[in-house]
Amino acid sequence: FDMVSNMGTTEHVSNQAGVWENIHHLTKPGGVYVGQTPYHDGKSWWWHGEHYPTEQFFESFAALNGWEIERLYKDREPPNENLYCRMRKGKDQPFEMPDMELIKYNRRRPR
């Protein structure tokens, strides 16, 4: 695809390696990924989702898989802060998953 988007979805997927591998394979060379995820500070969206990628995750994903980050930023304020990323895929190459420690696991507050 020319563009693959993720607007608040990947944080709900248990198989993080699978979801990022799919994003990598579904985006054609020259295509873009545009995504928004909850911010990983433990103050934002603590009731929502389980897997919060960090800025370091996106930087590692891009470096390992031949992508270029065009924009990476956070906006809004806790408890609704988000991390946004736009990156462009370079040439096709095999997928490598970044270290899972770069995705923060959200241990939800007890209900």
Secondary structure, 3 states (H helix, E strand, C coil): CCEEEEECCHHHCCCHHHHHHHHHHHCCCCCEEEEEEECCCCCCCCCCCCEEECHHHHHHHHHHHCEEEEEEEEECCCCCCEEEEEEEECCCCCCCCCCHHHEEECCCCCC
